[in-house]
Amino acid sequence: MIEDIVLPQIGETSEDEVTILKWKKQLGERVQKGEALLEVDSGKAVVEIESAYEGILCEIVAGEGSKVKALAIIGRIRKTE
């Protein structure tokens, strides 16, 4: 099963954009639930985004340098049992 990685709301509103600074995992790498996936810059702070799922990072939708809003799909994880 494929699960979407959704950027959580970091600023005060869902209209606030953040910049993806660095993906800490690469395509094909195993990810543990709660593990840091990427770093984003909200303009006020650099924040680590943790994985809500365990599995394999199978797609990066928004790469480093991308500006994205809260609740945008930024990647996908293939869940493993």
C-alpha distances in whole Angstrom, upper triangle without the diagonal:
4,7,10,13,16,19,21,25,27,30,32,31,27,30,30,29,28,28,25,28,25,22,22,19,19,16,15,16,15,15,16,15,19,19,21,19,22,25,26,30,31,34,35,33,31,28,25,21,19,15,14,11,11,10,11,12,11,13,16,17,20,22,25,28,26,27,25,25,23,20,19,16,17,14,10,8,6,6,8,10
4,7,10,13,16,18,22,24,27,29,28,24,26,27,25,24,24,22,24,22,19,20,17,16,14,13,15,14,13,15,14,17,18,19,16,19,22,23,27,27,31,32,30,28,25,22,19,17,13,12,10,11,9,9,10,8,10,13,13,17,19,22,24,22,24,21,22,20,17,16,12,13,10,7,6,4,6,9,12
4,7,9,13,15,18,21,24,26,24,21,23,24,22,22,22,20,22,20,17,18,16,16,14,14,15,14,12,13,12,15,16,16,14,16,19,20,24,24,28,29,27,25,22,19,15,14,11,9,8,10,9,10,10,10,10,12,13,15,18,20,23,21,21,19,19,17,14,13,10,11,9,6,5,6,7,11,13
4,6,10,12,15,18,21,23,21,18,20,20,19,18,19,16,19,18,15,17,15,16,14,15,16,15,13,15,14,15,16,16,13,14,17,17,21,21,25,26,24,22,19,17,14,13,10,10,9,12,12,12,10,10,9,10,10,12,15,18,20,17,18,15,15,13,10,9,6,8,6,5,7,9,10,14,17
4,7,9,13,15,18,20,19,16,18,18,16,15,16,13,16,15,12,14,13,14,13,15,15,14,12,13,12,12,13,12,10,11,14,14,17,18,21,23,21,18,16,13,10,10,8,8,9,11,12,12,10,11,9,9,9,10,13,15,17,15,15,13,13,11,9,8,6,6,5,5,7,10,12,15,18
4,6,9,12,15,17,15,12,14,15,14,13,14,13,16,16,14,16,16,17,17,18,18,18,15,16,14,14,15,14,12,12,14,13,16,16,19,20,19,17,15,13,10,10,9,9,11,14,15,16,13,14,12,11,10,11,14,15,17,14,14,10,10,8,5,6,5,6,7,9,11,14,15,18,21
4,7,8,11,14,13,10,12,11,10,9,11,10,13,14,13,15,15,17,18,20,19,19,16,17,15,14,15,13,11,10,11,10,12,12,16,17,15,14,11,11,8,10,10,11,13,16,18,18,15,16,14,12,11,10,13,14,15,12,11,8,7,5,5,6,6,6,9,11,13,17,18,21,24
4,6,9,11,11,9,12,11,11,10,13,13,15,16,15,17,18,20,21,23,22,21,18,18,15,14,15,13,13,12,12,11,13,12,15,16,15,14,11,11,8,10,11,11,14,17,19,20,18,19,18,16,15,14,16,17,17,15,14,11,9,5,6,8,10,10,13,14,16,19,19,23,24
4,6,8,7,6,9,8,9,10,13,14,16,18,18,20,21,23,24,26,25,25,21,21,19,17,18,16,16,15,14,12,12,10,14,14,13,14,11,12,11,13,14,14,18,21,23,24,21,23,21,19,17,16,18,18,18,16,14,11,8,5,7,10,12,13,16,18,20,23,23,26,28
4,7,8,8,10,8,9,8,11,12,15,16,17,18,20,23,24,27,25,25,22,22,19,17,18,15,15,14,12,9,10,7,10,10,10,10,8,10,10,13,15,16,19,22,24,25,22,24,22,20,19,16,18,17,17,16,13,11,9,7,10,12,14,14,17,20,21,25,25,28,30
4,6,7,8,6,8,9,12,14,16,19,20,22,24,26,28,30,29,29,25,25,23,21,21,19,19,17,15,12,10,7,9,9,10,12,11,14,13,16,19,19,23,26,28,28,26,27,25,22,21,18,20,19,18,17,14,12,10,8,12,14,17,17,20,23,25,28,29,32,34
4,7,8,7,11,12,16,18,20,22,23,25,27,30,31,33,32,32,28,28,25,23,24,22,22,20,18,15,14,11,12,11,13,15,14,17,17,19,21,21,25,28,30,31,29,30,28,25,24,22,23,23,21,20,16,15,12,10,13,16,19,20,23,25,27,31,31,34,36
4,5,6,9,12,15,18,20,23,23,26,27,29,30,33,32,32,28,28,26,24,25,23,22,21,19,16,15,12,14,14,15,17,16,18,17,20,21,21,25,28,30,30,28,29,27,24,22,20,22,22,21,19,15,13,9,8,11,13,17,18,21,24,26,29,30,33,35
4,5,8,10,14,16,19,21,21,24,25,27,27,30,29,29,26,26,24,22,23,21,20,19,18,15,15,12,14,15,16,17,16,17,16,18,19,19,22,26,27,28,25,26,23,21,19,17,20,20,19,16,13,10,6,5,7,10,13,15,18,21,23,26,27,30,32
4,6,10,13,16,19,21,22,25,26,28,28,31,31,31,28,29,27,25,26,23,22,20,19,15,15,12,13,15,17,18,17,19,18,21,22,22,25,28,30,29,26,27,24,22,19,17,19,20,18,15,12,9,6,7,10,11,14,16,19,22,25,28,29,33,35
4,7,10,13,16,19,20,23,24,26,27,30,29,30,27,28,26,24,24,21,20,18,16,12,11,8,10,11,13,14,14,16,16,19,21,22,25,28,29,29,26,27,24,21,19,16,18,18,16,14,10,8,6,7,11,11,15,15,19,22,25,28,29,33,35
4,7,10,13,16,17,20,22,23,24,27,27,28,25,26,25,23,23,20,18,15,14,10,9,7,9,11,12,13,13,15,14,18,20,21,24,26,27,27,23,24,21,18,16,13,14,14,12,10,6,5,4,7,11,10,13,13,17,20,23,26,28,31,34
4,7,9,12,14,16,19,20,22,25,24,25,22,24,22,20,20,17,15,12,10,6,5,5,7,10,10,9,10,12,12,15,17,19,22,24,25,24,21,22,19,16,15,11,12,11,10,8,6,6,6,8,11,11,13,12,15,19,21,25,26,29,32
4,6,9,11,14,17,18,20,23,22,24,22,23,23,21,20,16,14,11,9,5,5,7,8,11,11,9,10,12,12,16,18,20,22,24,25,23,20,21,18,14,13,10,10,8,6,6,4,6,9,11,14,12,14,11,14,18,21,24,26,29,32
4,6,8,11,13,14,16,19,19,20,18,20,20,18,17,13,11,7,6,4,6,9,11,14,12,10,10,10,10,13,15,18,19,21,21,20,16,18,15,11,11,8,7,5,5,6,6,8,11,12,14,12,12,9,12,15,18,21,23,26,29
4,7,10,12,14,16,20,19,20,19,20,21,19,17,13,11,8,5,5,7,10,11,14,12,9,10,10,11,14,16,19,21,22,22,21,17,19,17,13,14,11,9,5,6,8,10,11,14,15,17,16,16,13,14,18,19,23,25,27,30
4,6,9,10,13,16,15,17,15,18,18,17,14,11,9,6,5,7,10,13,15,17,14,10,11,9,10,13,14,18,19,20,19,18,14,16,15,12,13,11,8,6,8,10,12,13,16,17,18,17,16,12,13,16,17,20,22,24,27
4,5,7,10,13,11,13,12,15,16,15,12,9,6,4,6,9,12,15,18,19,16,13,12,10,10,11,12,15,16,16,16,14,11,13,12,9,11,10,8,7,10,11,14,14,17,17,17,16,14,11,10,13,14,17,19,21,24
4,7,10,12,10,11,10,12,14,13,10,7,5,5,7,11,14,17,20,21,17,14,12,9,10,10,11,15,15,15,15,13,11,14,14,12,14,13,11,10,14,15,17,17,20,19,20,18,17,13,13,14,14,17,18,19,22
4,7,9,6,8,8,11,13,13,10,8,6,7,11,14,17,20,23,24,21,17,15,12,11,11,11,14,13,13,12,10,7,10,11,10,13,13,12,12,15,16,19,18,21,20,20,19,16,13,11,12,11,14,15,16,19
4,6,6,9,10,13,16,16,13,12,9,10,13,16,19,22,25,26,23,20,18,15,15,14,13,17,15,14,12,9,7,9,9,9,12,13,11,12,15,16,19,19,22,22,21,19,17,13,11,12,11,13,16,17,20
4,6,9,10,14,16,18,15,14,11,12,16,18,22,24,27,29,26,22,21,18,16,16,14,17,15,14,11,8,5,6,6,7,11,13,11,13,17,17,20,20,22,22,21,19,16,13,10,10,9,11,14,15,19
4,7,9,13,16,18,15,16,13,15,19,21,25,27,30,31,29,25,23,20,18,17,15,17,14,13,9,6,5,6,8,10,14,16,15,17,21,21,23,23,25,25,23,21,18,16,12,11,9,10,12,13,16
4,6,10,13,15,12,13,11,13,17,20,23,26,29,30,27,23,21,18,16,15,13,15,13,11,8,6,6,8,11,12,16,17,16,17,21,21,24,23,25,24,23,22,19,16,13,12,10,11,12,12,15
4,7,10,12,10,12,11,14,17,20,24,26,30,30,27,24,21,17,16,13,11,13,10,8,6,4,6,9,12,14,17,19,18,19,23,23,25,24,26,24,23,22,19,17,14,12,9,9,10,9,12
4,7,9,7,9,8,11,15,18,22,24,27,27,24,21,18,14,12,10,7,10,8,5,5,6,7,10,13,13,16,17,17,18,22,22,23,22,23,22,20,20,17,15,12,11,8,10,9,10,12
4,6,5,9,9,13,16,19,23,24,28,28,24,21,18,14,13,9,7,8,7,5,7,9,10,14,16,17,19,20,20,21,24,24,25,24,24,22,21,21,19,17,15,14,11,12,10,10,12
4,6,9,10,13,16,18,22,23,26,26,23,21,17,14,11,8,5,5,5,5,8,11,12,15,17,17,19,20,21,22,24,24,24,22,23,20,19,19,17,16,15,13,11,12,10,11,12
4,7,9,12,14,16,19,20,24,23,20,17,14,11,9,5,5,6,8,8,12,14,14,17,18,18,20,20,20,21,23,23,23,21,21,19,18,19,18,17,16,15,13,15,14,15,16
4,6,9,12,15,18,20,23,23,19,16,13,9,8,5,6,8,9,9,11,12,12,16,17,16,19,19,18,18,21,21,22,21,21,19,19,19,18,16,15,15,13,15,14,15,17
4,6,8,11,14,16,19,19,16,13,10,6,6,4,6,10,11,12,13,14,12,16,16,15,17,16,16,15,18,18,19,18,19,17,18,18,16,14,14,14,13,16,16,18,20
4,7,10,14,16,19,20,17,13,11,7,6,5,6,10,11,11,12,11,9,13,12,11,13,13,12,12,15,15,16,16,17,16,16,15,14,11,10,11,11,14,15,17,19
4,7,10,13,16,17,14,10,8,6,5,7,9,12,14,15,15,14,12,14,13,11,13,11,10,9,12,12,13,13,15,14,15,14,13,10,11,13,13,17,18,20,23
4,7,10,12,13,10,7,6,4,6,9,12,15,17,18,19,18,15,18,17,14,15,12,11,9,11,12,12,13,14,14,16,15,15,12,13,16,17,21,22,24,26
4,6,9,11,8,6,5,6,7,11,14,16,19,21,21,21,18,20,18,14,14,11,11,9,9,10,9,10,11,11,14,13,14,11,14,17,19,22,23,26,29
4,5,7,6,4,6,9,11,14,17,20,22,24,25,24,21,23,21,18,17,14,13,11,10,11,9,10,12,12,15,15,17,14,17,20,22,26,27,30,32
4,5,6,6,7,11,12,16,18,20,23,26,27,26,23,25,23,19,19,15,16,14,12,12,10,10,10,11,14,15,17,15,18,22,24,27,28,31,34
4,6,8,10,14,15,19,22,24,27,29,30,30,27,28,26,22,21,18,18,15,13,14,11,12,13,14,18,18,20,19,22,25,27,31,32,35,37
4,7,9,13,15,19,22,24,27,29,31,31,28,30,28,24,24,21,20,18,16,17,15,15,15,15,19,20,22,21,24,27,28,32,33,35,38
4,6,10,12,16,19,21,24,26,28,28,25,28,26,23,23,19,19,17,16,16,15,15,15,15,18,19,21,19,22,25,26,30,30,33,35
4,7,10,13,17,19,22,24,25,25,22,24,23,20,20,17,16,14,13,14,14,14,15,15,18,18,19,17,19,22,23,27,27,30,32
4,6,10,13,16,18,20,22,22,20,22,21,18,19,16,16,14,15,15,14,14,14,13,15,16,17,15,17,19,20,24,24,26,29
4,6,10,13,15,17,18,19,16,19,19,16,17,15,15,14,15,15,15,15,15,14,15,16,16,14,15,17,17,21,21,23,25
4,7,9,12,14,16,16,14,17,16,14,15,14,14,14,15,15,15,13,14,12,13,13,13,11,12,14,14,18,18,20,22
4,7,9,11,13,14,13,16,16,15,16,16,16,16,18,18,18,16,17,14,14,15,14,12,12,13,12,16,15,17,19
4,5,7,10,11,10,13,14,13,15,15,16,17,20,19,19,17,17,15,14,15,13,12,11,10,9,12,11,14,16
4,7,10,12,12,15,15,15,17,17,19,20,22,21,21,19,18,15,14,15,13,13,12,11,10,12,11,13,14
4,6,9,10,12,14,15,17,18,19,21,24,22,23,21,21,18,16,17,14,14,12,10,7,9,7,9,11
4,7,9,12,14,16,18,20,20,22,25,24,25,23,24,21,19,20,17,16,13,11,8,8,6,7,8
4,7,9,12,14,17,19,19,21,25,24,25,23,24,23,21,20,17,16,12,10,6,5,4,5,8
4,6,9,11,15,17,17,19,22,22,24,22,24,23,21,20,16,15,11,9,5,5,7,7,11
4,6,8,11,13,13,15,19,18,20,19,21,20,18,17,13,11,8,6,5,6,9,11,14
4,7,10,13,13,16,19,18,21,19,21,21,19,17,13,12,8,6,5,6,10,12,16
4,6,9,10,13,16,15,17,16,18,18,17,14,11,9,5,5,7,9,12,15,19
4,6,6,10,13,11,14,13,16,16,15,12,9,6,4,7,9,12,15,18,21
4,6,10,12,10,12,11,13,14,13,10,7,5,5,8,11,14,17,20,24
4,7,8,6,8,8,11,12,12,9,8,5,7,10,14,17,20,23,26
4,6,6,9,10,14,15,16,13,11,8,9,12,15,18,21,24,27
4,6,9,11,14,16,17,15,14,10,12,15,17,21,23,26,29
4,7,10,13,16,17,15,15,12,14,18,21,24,26,29,32
4,6,10,13,14,12,12,10,12,16,19,22,25,28,31
4,7,10,13,10,12,10,14,18,21,24,26,29,33
4,7,9,7,9,8,12,15,19,22,24,27,30
4,6,6,9,10,14,17,20,23,24,28,31
4,6,9,10,13,16,18,22,23,26,28
4,6,9,12,13,16,19,20,24,26
4,6,9,12,15,18,19,23,26
4,6,8,11,14,16,20,23
4,7,10,14,16,19,23
4,7,10,13,16,19
4,7,9,13,16
4,6,9,12
4,7,10
4,7
4
